[in-house]
């Protein structure tokens, strides 16, 4: 009887872990997003960057989570949409995850940009 309860508990733990993994997979990778953001967006979106036209630095902290959602839903209206279109859907999802998960009003705001 004791053994049986033990295996049921194990099975439940296993199930919870698998669900967690599936949920994590459907989101982007924030660490990779940070790297991609620096590589593909920083050149224009930082103060004093070469060829800087934007002038104000962009970081996760410059917007709220809701604003980042709006930006990514409507990026085709942005002046820099050409830069976005060079990236794959997966890369954009990673960048979104980084910006969104560390936004100004997120549970874990970015500490530095
Ligand atoms: C070739 C230079 C360039 C690159 C690369 C670039 N942008 Fe932009 N971006 C601009 C310019 C110019 C504007 C329009 C000026 C403005 O609105 O501040 C702009 C506007 C924006 C805006 C709207 C303005 C704001 O502050 O809300 C967002 C958001 C943005 N870019 C995000 C990104 C992200 C994310 C990336 C990387 C995937 C990126 N940009 C890559 C030049 C660039």
Boltz pocket constraint, residues with backbone or C-beta under 6 A from the ligand:
constraints:
  - pocket:
      binder: B
      contacts: [[A, 37], [A, 40], [A, 41], [A, 42], [A, 43], [A, 44], [A, 45], [A, 53], [A, 54], [A, 58], [A, 71], [A, 78], [A, 79], [A, 80], [A, 83], [A, 84], [A, 95]]
      max_distance: 6.0
